[in-house]
Amino acid sequence: MSSGKVGVLLVNLGTPDAPDARSVRRYLKEFLSDRRVVEIPALAWQPILRGVILNTRPKRSARAYAEVWTDAGSPLAAITAAQTAALQERLGAGVQVAYAMRYGRPAIGAALQALMDDGCERILLAPLYPQYSAATTATVVDKAADTLRTMRWQPAMRTLPPYHDDPVYIDALAADIGAQIDALDFAPEVLVLSFHGMPERTLLLGDPYHCHCRKTARLLEAALRRPDLRIETAFQSRFGRAKWLEPATETLLAEEARNGTRRLAIAAPGFAADCLETLEELGIRGRAQFEGAGGERFAALACLNAGAPGMDMLETIVRRELAGWV
């Protein structure tokens, strides 16, 4: 067996294997059973999950996935694979780059073992979450630790820190979002920065996610240097009855239209790759919410994905964390 190699494992949230109810049910069961994601005691939560949610939500979510599914499969999986290939080309043969999903496939454990089997004794675990949350970054580290716990021969591990305020990340967002705005056939009055929502309770318990999102938005607004463009921050994907971080994206979009905004663009800087939440929730439902309340022109901007600004950023922060190893 070869040894002494260095590996990088990019990790994103995950996706069903197919846009059908069975696949979505399997994915949601894993996702919503994570105690980091749903912090309700299992005795209270599991009957709700298994008796109600997994019997009703998969069919509805499968229809949403079907609207954004591509010939290459899940957009999130296809884009993450493209990011992996692009980073591999940039880092060269001295580093092996792979990817995994926290929920679904490829699984973190299998990807770590494959890197080890290929001789990687030093591995950088790179959660693609700019803003830290226990429900995202921490659960990736938890899952990796579950695998390490079973290994007799463990690799040396590093974890990519959150990069919500890293100048290279902010500059990449400003360059990419700015170019997309300039390419529109209308001039937006408002740019909404939509981050994934979290229950407000996570903030009260000390999770830094809300603060990280707000700092990203503040730094990005300064970097865009567009005084004529009003920038608003919101949080999407509310779930359940608990109070979530506000303002809610869907509420803000309708309020903007009702208050006279006619041209609006929306971006999702907390997502490393386009996925159901950006393509369907923002691009399709968000448009309907805005136009249904009186808005006229709407644009959902793409995430950094595997474009040059995003890959330049990813290469820079990964090389920084590999210092001393390569």
C-alpha positions in Angstrom: 0.0 0.0 0.0 1.3 3.5 -0.9 1.7 6.0 2.0 2.8 9.5 2.8 0.2 11.3 0.6 -1.8 14.4 1.4 -5.6 14.5 0.8 -8.3 17.1 0.8 -11.9 16.1 1.4 -14.5 18.7 0.4 -17.8 18.2 2.2 -21.2 19.7 1.4 -24.6 19.1 2.9 -26.0 16.4 0.7 -28.7 15.4 -1.7 -31.1 12.6 -2.5 -29.9 10.1 -5.1 -32.9 10.8 -7.3 -35.9 13.2 -7.4 -38.4 10.6 -6.2 -40.2 10.2 -2.9 -38.3 7.1 -1.8 -34.9 8.7 -2.3 -36.0 11.9 -0.6 -37.4 10.0 2.3 -34.1 8.2 2.9 -32.2 11.4 2.7 -34.6 13.3 5.0 -34.6 10.5 7.5 -30.8 10.8 7.9 -30.8 14.6 7.8 -33.6 15.1 10.3 -32.4 12.4 12.7 -29.1 14.3 13.3 -29.2 15.6 16.8 -27.2 18.7 15.8 -29.9 19.6 13.2 -33.0 19.0 15.3 -32.2 19.6 18.9 -35.5 18.2 20.2 -35.2 15.1 22.5 -35.4 12.0 20.4 -38.3 10.6 22.4 -40.4 13.6 21.4 -39.0 14.1 17.9 -38.8 10.6 16.4 -42.5 9.9 16.5 -43.2 13.2 14.7 -40.5 12.5 12.2 -41.4 8.9 11.4 -45.2 9.3 11.9 -45.8 12.6 10.2 -42.9 14.3 8.3 -41.5 11.2 6.5 -45.0 10.3 5.4 -45.9 13.7 3.9 -42.9 15.7 3.1 -40.9 13.4 0.7 -43.5 13.5 -2.0 -43.7 17.3 -1.9 -39.9 17.7 -1.8 -39.5 15.2 -4.6 -41.6 17.4 -6.9 -39.3 20.4 -5.9 -36.2 18.4 -6.7 -37.6 17.3 -10.0 -37.9 21.0 -11.1 -34.1 21.5 -10.7 -32.7 18.1 -11.5 -30.4 18.0 -14.5 -29.0 15.4 -17.0 -26.0 15.3 -14.7 -28.2 14.5 -11.7 -28.5 16.6 -8.6 -27.2 20.1 -9.2 -25.4 20.1 -5.8 -23.6 16.8 -6.5 -22.7 17.8 -10.0 -21.3 21.2 -8.9 -19.4 19.7 -6.0 -17.8 17.1 -8.3 -16.8 20.0 -10.7 -15.3 21.9 -7.8 -13.4 18.8 -6.8 -12.0 18.3 -10.3 -11.0 21.9 -10.7 -9.3 22.0 -7.3 -7.5 18.8 -8.1 -6.2 20.3 -11.3 -5.0 23.4 -9.5 -3.3 21.6 -6.6 -1.6 19.0 -8.9 -0.6 15.4 -8.3 1.0 16.2 -4.9 -2.5 16.4 -3.3 -5.5 14.1 -3.7 -8.8 15.8 -3.7 -12.1 14.0 -3.1 -15.6 15.1 -2.0 -18.3 13.7 0.3 -21.8 14.7 1.5 -22.8 14.9 5.1 -26.1 13.2 4.3 -26.4 10.9 1.4 -23.6 9.7 -0.9 -20.7 9.7 -1.2 -20.6 9.3 2.6 -17.9 11.0 4.7 -16.7 7.7 6.2 -16.3 6.0 2.8 -14.5 8.9 1.3 -12.1 9.1 4.3 -11.4 5.4 4.0 -10.8 5.7 0.3 -8.2 8.5 0.8 -6.5 6.4 3.5 -6.5 3.3 1.2 -4.8 5.4 -1.5 -2.0 6.4 0.9 -3.2 9.7 2.3 -1.8 9.9 5.8 -2.6 13.6 6.2 -6.1 14.8 5.3 -7.7 18.3 5.3 -11.4 18.1 6.1 -13.0 21.0 4.3 -16.6 21.7 5.1 -17.9 24.1 2.4 -19.8 26.3 4.9 -18.4 29.8 5.1 -20.4 30.6 8.2 -20.0 28.2 11.1 -22.9 26.5 12.8 -23.1 23.5 15.0 -25.8 22.1 12.5 -23.4 22.3 9.6 -19.6 22.5 10.2 -19.7 20.7 13.6 -21.8 17.8 12.4 -19.3 17.2 9.5 -16.5 17.0 12.1 -18.7 14.7 14.2 -19.2 12.3 11.3 -15.5 12.3 10.4 -14.8 11.5 14.1 -17.2 8.5 14.0 -15.1 7.0 11.2 -11.8 7.8 12.8 -13.0 6.0 16.0 -13.2 2.8 14.0 -9.7 3.1 12.4 -6.7 1.4 13.9 -4.4 3.5 11.7 -5.8 7.0 11.7 -4.6 9.8 9.4 -3.5 13.2 10.8 -6.4 15.5 10.3 -6.9 19.3 9.9 -10.3 21.1 9.6 -10.9 24.1 7.3 -12.0 26.9 9.6 -15.1 29.0 8.7 -14.2 31.7 6.3 -17.2 34.1 6.6 -15.0 37.2 6.9 -11.9 36.1 5.0 -10.9 38.8 2.5 -10.5 36.3 -0.3 -14.0 35.0 0.2 -15.5 38.5 0.4 -13.6 39.6 -2.7 -14.7 36.5 -4.6 -18.3 37.2 -3.7 -18.1 40.9 -4.7 -16.4 40.1 -8.0 -18.9 37.3 -8.9 -22.1 39.0 -7.7 -21.0 42.3 -9.2 -20.4 40.7 -12.6 -23.8 38.9 -12.5 -25.6 42.2 -11.7 -23.8 44.0 -14.5 -24.9 41.2 -16.9 -28.6 41.6 -16.1 -30.9 43.4 -18.6 -32.3 45.5 -15.7 -30.8 47.5 -12.9 -32.1 46.1 -9.5 -33.1 48.5 -6.9 -32.5 46.0 -4.1 -30.1 43.1 -3.6 -31.3 40.5 -1.0 -28.6 38.4 0.6 -30.4 35.2 1.7 -28.7 32.9 4.1 -30.1 29.5 5.3 -32.2 30.0 8.4 -31.7 28.5 11.8 -34.0 28.4 14.9 -33.5 31.5 16.9 -32.7 29.2 19.9 -29.4 28.3 18.3 -28.3 32.0 18.6 -29.4 32.2 22.2 -27.4 29.0 23.0 -24.2 30.6 21.6 -24.1 29.5 18.0 -22.1 32.1 16.1 -23.9 31.5 12.8 -26.2 34.6 12.9 -23.2 36.8 13.7 -21.2 35.2 10.9 -24.0 35.8 8.4 -24.4 39.4 9.4 -20.7 40.1 9.2 -20.5 38.5 5.7 -23.4 40.7 4.6 -21.8 43.9 6.0 -18.4 43.2 4.5 -19.9 42.2 1.1 -22.0 45.4 1.0 -18.8 47.4 1.5 -16.8 45.5 -1.1 -19.6 45.8 -3.7 -19.3 49.6 -3.6 -22.7 50.2 -5.1 -24.3 53.1 -3.2 -27.3 53.1 -5.4 -28.1 49.5 -4.6 -29.9 48.9 -1.3 -28.8 45.6 0.3 -31.0 43.6 2.7 -30.2 40.4 4.6 -32.7 37.6 5.2 -32.9 34.0 6.2 -34.7 31.3 4.2 -36.0 27.7 4.7 -38.0 28.0 7.8 -39.2 24.6 9.1 -41.6 23.8 11.9 -43.3 26.0 14.5 -40.3 27.3 16.4 -39.2 31.0 16.0 -36.4 31.2 13.4 -33.9 33.9 12.6 -35.5 36.9 10.9 -36.4 38.5 8.6 -37.6 35.5 6.7 -36.7 35.7 3.0 -40.2 34.9 1.7 -41.7 37.6 4.0 -39.1 40.1 2.9 -39.6 39.5 -0.8 -43.4 40.0 -0.5 -42.9 43.1 1.6 -40.4 44.7 -0.8 -42.9 44.3 -3.7 -45.8 45.6 -1.6 -43.7 48.6 -0.6 -43.0 49.6 -4.2 -39.8 47.7 -5.1 -40.2 46.7 -8.7 -36.7 45.3 -9.6 -34.9 43.0 -7.3 -32.0 40.5 -7.3 -31.3 37.8 -4.7 -28.0 36.1 -3.9 -27.2 33.2 -1.5 -23.6 33.9 -0.3 -23.7 31.2 2.4 -24.1 28.4 -0.2 -20.9 27.2 -1.9 -22.9 25.5 -4.7 -26.4 25.9 -6.2 -28.9 23.4 -4.8 -32.6 23.0 -4.1 -32.6 25.9 -1.7 -31.2 28.3 -4.3 -32.6 27.0 -7.5 -36.1 26.1 -6.4 -36.7 28.0 -3.2 -35.2 31.3 -4.4 -35.2 31.0 -8.2 -38.7 29.6 -8.6 -40.7 30.2 -5.4 -38.9 33.4 -4.6 -39.8 34.8 -8.0 -43.4 33.8 -7.5 -43.5 35.5 -4.1 -42.0 38.7 -5.3 -44.0 39.0 -8.6 -47.2 37.8 -6.9 -47.0 40.8 -4.5 -46.5 43.3 -7.3 -42.8 43.0 -8.3 -41.9 43.2 -11.9 -38.2 42.1 -12.5 -36.5 39.4 -10.5 -33.1 37.7 -10.8 -31.8 34.8 -8.6 -28.0 35.0 -8.9 -25.8 31.9 -9.1 -23.6 30.8 -6.2 -19.8 30.8 -6.7 -20.0 27.2 -7.9 -16.9 26.1 -9.9 -16.4 29.5 -11.6 -13.0 31.3 -11.5 -13.7 33.6 -8.6 -14.9 30.8 -6.4 -12.2 28.4 -7.4 -9.5 31.1 -6.9 -10.9 31.6 -3.4 -11.1 27.9 -2.6 -7.6 27.2 -3.8 -6.2 30.1 -1.7 -7.8 29.0 1.6 -7.1 25.3 1.0 -3.4 26.0 0.2 -3.2 28.1 3.4 -4.5 25.2 5.5 -2.1 22.8 3.8 0.9 24.9 4.8 3.7 22.6 6.1 2.1 19.6 4.5 2.8 20.5 0.9 
